[in-house]
Amino acid sequence: MTTAPATAGGLRGWLNPAAPADPVVVTDRRERRLIGLEIAVVLTVTLGLSGLRSALSLLEALLAPAPLTDQQVALNAPASTDTWIDLAFQLVRALQLAGWGALAAYLLLRAGFALRRVGLDGRRAGRDTLHSFGLAALIGIPGLGLYLLGRVAGITPDVAPSTLSDDWWRIPMLILSAAANSWAEEVVMIGYLLTRFRQLGWSENRSALVAAVVRGCYHLYQGVGAFVGNLVMGLVFARYWQRTNRLWPLVGAHLVIDIVAFVGYALLVDVLPF
């Protein structure tokens, strides 16, 4: 049995999609409690805990003497003054993110969901790739505008996608970091979390909203603008998955956005006007 995406047509189908044709709602009370506990544990270990740390980081920034616009946040920062130790730290961070996504995928497999049921298969590689670039443009271009607007409004710090030293491994490491981030976030927040919410009988809109809010929260350290931008990204990505049941395009879109941000900034930081 495979889970078919909702197929109601028109704008109404996108704004308020129906449940899948073959619902996977769990009715046993003990199993539902275990699913809820598992979700709590996964979020605590992975991106939910990141959300709490992010909120505390924003609070600390707001309480600092310097205004928020005069503060800088680095997304890929050095962890050591020694280049080899720094490289090792960066690789460990990427491995941790890859592990988060792998954990979510493994738990879905243990629950009886083949990865193709959440859209992690190669059946539509060409179409998935095209959709990845389309989604990246849809999210990335307005996201940059929202960041600049936040800077003007004074609610967003200076976000530096990379402050890594100009070593031979910087660009490959930034690409690997982008891949690890995209894999972890989309598998955990979309493939895993929305599937589990369906098992609990949550509506598609409620599931999308909760997942999007969590996504926004773990970007709070980048300012309120980043919260709003990632909230919108979460809603768009959740609805795309709910309608198409394809996860690779979301991983690919996130990868493109991060590579452009990380590598583009590293190469053009000396000439960027912002």
N, C-alpha and C positions, 0 to 999 in steps of 0.2 A: 504494500500500500504506500502511495506517495502523497505528499501534501500538495494539493493544487493551490495556486494563488487565487485570490479573489478576482473575479472577472467582470463585475458590474461595470457597465460602460458609462462614458460621459463624466462631467465634472463631479457629479454626486458620488460616483464610484471611487474617485480619488479622495474626496473630502470625508466620506463615511463608508469605507469599504466593508463588505460583508466578511464573515469568517470564512476560512478555507472550506472547500467542498467536502473534505473528509476531516472533520474536526478531531483534534487529539486531546480534548479536555479530559483531565483526570478527575474522577469523582470520589475515589477512595480518600477518606479524611487523612489517614496516616500518610499516604503517598503525597497528598497535597502539602501537608506540613513539612515533609522531607524536601519537597521541591522548594518551598519557601525558605527553608533553612539553607539549602544548597545555594540559592540565589544570594542570600545574605552573606554566606561565607565567601563565595566567588567575588562579590563586590568589595567585601572587606579586604580580601587579599590583593585585589587588583585595582580597578579604576575608581571604585567607590571610596576607598581610603585616600586615593590621590585627590578626590574631590574635597575631602575634609582638609587635607594639607594645603590644597590650593586656596580654599576659603580663608584659612589662617594666614597664608602668605599675603592675600589681599588685605586682610585686616591689619596686619603688621605694616604694610605699605601705606595704608591710609592714616595710621597713627604716627608715621615717621615725620620728622620736621620738614623734609623736602616734599614739595607737591608731587603728585603722582606722575605728572608729565615730565618731571625732571629725573625720574627713576628709570632704570633699565632692567629688563628681564631678558636673560639669555636662555634660549631653548636648548642649545647644544654648547655647553660650556666646558672648559678644561677641568679635569678632576685632579691633575697632578702637574707639577712643573717639569717632571721627567717625561719625555715624549713617549717612551715605551710603556711606562706605567699608565700614562694618560690613555694611550691606545687600549691598554688592557681594561681600564675602567669603562671606556666607551663600548667595547665589545661585550662586557658583562651586562651593561645596561640594555643593549640591544637583545642579548640573550634572555634577559628577564622579560622583556616585552614579548618576545617570541614565545616564551614559556606561558605567559598569560593567555595568549591566543590558543596555544596548543592545549592548555588545560580545559578551556571552554569547549574546544572541538572534541576532546576526549570524553568529557562529560555528556555531550550530545550522543556520541557513539555508544557510551555505556547505557544511555536511556533508550537506545534502539533507533536513533535517527542516523541513517546513512548521511554522509556529508553532502551528497547530491541533493538531499531533501532541503538543505538550506542554501543551495546554489554554489557549493564548492566543488565543481566538476568542470571538465574541459569540453563539454558538449557544444558550447556556443562561444568559442574563444574569440572569433572575429567580431561578433556582435557585442560581446562583453567588452572588448577593447574599445570599440567605437563609443559605447555608452560611458566607459570610464573617462574618456577625454571630454565628452559632452557634459557629464556631471561635474568634472573638475572645473570647466569653464563656468558652469552655472553657479557653482559655489565659490570658486576662487576669486573671480573678478569682483563680484559684489562684496566679498569678504575683505578684499584690500581696500575698497572704498569705505567700508564700515570702520576699518582700523584707522584710516586717515581722519575720518569724521570724529572718532573717539579721541584722537590726539588733539584735534582742534577744540573739542569740547572739554578737554582736561580730565577725561575719565579713563584714559588708557596710557599706560607707561610706554616707554620706548622699548619695543619688542625686537631683540636682535636674534634672528634665527640661528646664528652661529657666531661664537667668539673663539672657536678653536684656532690654535696656532697654525700657521701655513706650513704644515708638514706634508710629506708625500702621501700620507694616508687620509688627509682631511676630506677630500671629495668622496672617495669610496666609502669612508665612514659615515658621511652625511647621507649618502644614498642608502646604506644599510640601516641607518637610524630611521629614515623615512619608511623603509619597507617594514621594519619592526613595529613602528607606531601604527601604520595603516593596518597591518595584520592583527595586532592586539586589539585595537579599538573596534574594528568592524566585526571581528569574530565574536568578541565578548558582548559588545553593546547591541549588535543587530542579530547575528546568527544565533547566538546563545540566548541572550536575554529575551528577545521577542518570541522565540520558540517556547521558552519556559513560561512566559506570560500567557501564551495561547493555551498551554496545558492547564493553567489555573483558571481559564475561562474569561480572561480579561478581554475587553473590546480592543479592536485594532487602534482606535484613537487614544485610548487610555495608555496602552502599551507604548505607542510612539511618543506620547508626551512625557511619560516617566523616563524612558530611555534618553530622550533629548535633554531633559533637565539634568540628568546625571552627567551627560556629555558636557553640557555647559558648565556644570559645577567644577569639573576637574580642569577647566581652562580659566577659572576665576583669577588665578595668579597673574594672568595677562591683562586683567582689567574687565570692567563691565562690558565693554564692546566685544571682547572675545567671548564672554558668556552668551551674549545675544547672538553673535554670529554662529557659534557652535550649537546653540539651541536650534536655530533655523536649519543648520546643516543636519542635525540629528533628526529633525522632523522630515526633511526631504529624503534623507537616506532611509529612514524607517518606512516611509510610505512607498518608496521605490521597491524596497525588498518585499513589503507586504503585497504589492501588486504584481511583481514579476518573479518572486522567489529566487532571485539571482543575487549572490553575495560578492562574487568576484568583481563585478563592475564597481562596487563600493570600495573594495580594497584597492582596486586600480585607480579610482578617482582620488582617493585619499593619498595614495602614493604619488601621483602626479602633482597634487597640490603641495605636498611636503617637499618633494624634490625641487620644484620651482622655487619655493620659499628658502629652503636650506642652501642649496647649491647656488641659486641665483644671487642670494644675499652675499654668500662667501666670495663670489667672483666679482660682484659689482658694488660692494660696500663703499668703496672709495669714491664712487661717482653717483650713488643714489641721492636724490634730493630730500630724503626723509629717513 
